Each structure stands twice: as structure tokens, then as C-alpha cells.
Amino acid sequence: RFIGRDSFDARGFHDKAAAIVRLAQKTAVAWRRDVFVCVSLTQISAGTAAGCATPLTNPVNGSNAVETAPAGVTLGGASFSFDRLGRPSAAASITFTSTIPGDINRQISVAAETGYVVAN
């Protein structure tokens, strides 16, 4: 192995975080109401109330749509919401800064007009 498991955990967290952002957008369109994406230094979540006090349900496992960063990964970016047309309240960018040896920094971008989510 060239890298440890930590970098796999970091990539998995990035993929799960992107899924939460996409879930929030699709839920906003399906329910025709605002859905919020909340970002802190170590956690990303989606909910139907500001501050994500009422979290969405993760359709995969039935738990709350909340993911916590593994050790060595921190998040940057502001919380935002999607309206009932799937548009974000503002263009959004969530950065993933990793201090894990051999791992790279990642980003999730949300286009202002369309809500298109790009995870790279």
C-alpha cells in the first residue's frame, strides 16, 4: 500500500458530503420548500430549518443527514440553502483541508444560478 486508510476515509467523507448537498437540493425541489445545508469545521448536515435543527433523513441508512469529518480533515465555507427550484441562496464553495500525509485538499462547488453541484 502506498497510502494509509486515513486518506480513504477522507475521500469517503468528501463523497458523503457531496451526497448530502445533492440530497438537500433534490429535497428542496421535491418538497417545494427551502432546505438548508449547514457547514461547520468538522461537520456537514442538511435540514428543513435554519441551522439544520430539523435534519433530513439519509435515504441510505435512515439516520440523520449528518456527516462528521475524520481526524485530519477540516471544512471551510458558509452555510446556505436551496429554494424550491433547487437554486442556492448564493454561490457556495465548501473546501476540505486535509493534514493527512499523502492526501489532497478537495472542494464542493454549487453554481449560483442552477444549483449544479460539482465535487472535485
N, C-alpha and C positions, 0 to 999 in steps of 0.2 A: 504494500500500500504506500502510496506517495503522500497522502494526507490523512489526518485523523478523522474520527467520527464527528468532531465538532463542526467542521465545515459542511458536512452533510446535514447536520441539524440546522445550521444557519440557512442553508438553501431551502430546506423543508419549511422553515418558518417563513421565509420570503414567499414561497408558493402559497402557503396557507393564508398569509396576509393579503396577497393579491386576490385570493378566492373570497375573502371577507369583503373586500372593496367591491368586487363584482356582485356578490350576494346583496350588498346594500343597494346597489344601483338597480338590479333586477327586482328587488322587493319594492323599491320606491315606484317603479313603473307598474308592477302588478297590483299593488295596493292603492295606487294613486294618492300617495301622501309622502311627506318628507321623511327621509331616513338618514340618520347621522352616522358618520364614521369618526370615531374618536381615537386619537393618536397620543400616546404618552411616550416617555423614554424607553419603556420596556414592554408596552402592550398596545395592541390594536384591537378595536371592537366595533360592532355595528349595533345600532338600536333605533327605536322609534321615537325617542325623546332626546332633547338636547342633553349632552353629557353621557349619552348611552345608558341612562338609568334603567331603561326598559330594553334589555338586549334582544336581538333577533335570535332565533333558534337555528343552529347549524343543521342543515338538512342531512348531513352525512351521519352524524352520531347523536343528534337530538339534544346536545348540550348548548350552552350559550355561545354565540358567535364572538368569541374572545380568544385571542392567541397571545401568549407571553413569549418574549424573546429568550432564546437560550443565552447562557453566560457568554459574554464577549461580544454581544450584538446590542446596539442601541438604535433607537429610531429618532428621526428628526422630521419635523413637518407639523403643520397645524391641522386641527380637526376641521371637518367640513361636512356638508350634507348634499344629498341628491334630491331634486324636486321630483314631482310626479311624472315628468317627462324624461327622467334619467339624467338631467343636466346637473353638474355640481354647482354649489354656491359660488365657487371660484375655481380657477385652475389650481390643481393640487399636485403636490410632489411629496412623496414620503421617501426619505433616504434611510438606508440601512448601513450603519457604520460598524464594521467588524474589526476586532482586535485579535481575531483568531489567526494564528500563523498559517499562511497558505490560502486564506480565504480572501474574497474580493468584496468590495462595497457594492451594494445593489440599490435599485431605485424603483418606485412605482409612480407613474405619472398618470394624471387624469386630465384629459383635454377639456378646456373651459366650455366650448360650445356644444360638443357632442356627448361628453362624458366617457369617451373612449378610454379604456384602461390599458396601459402598457406596463408590463412588468419586465424589467431587464436588470 
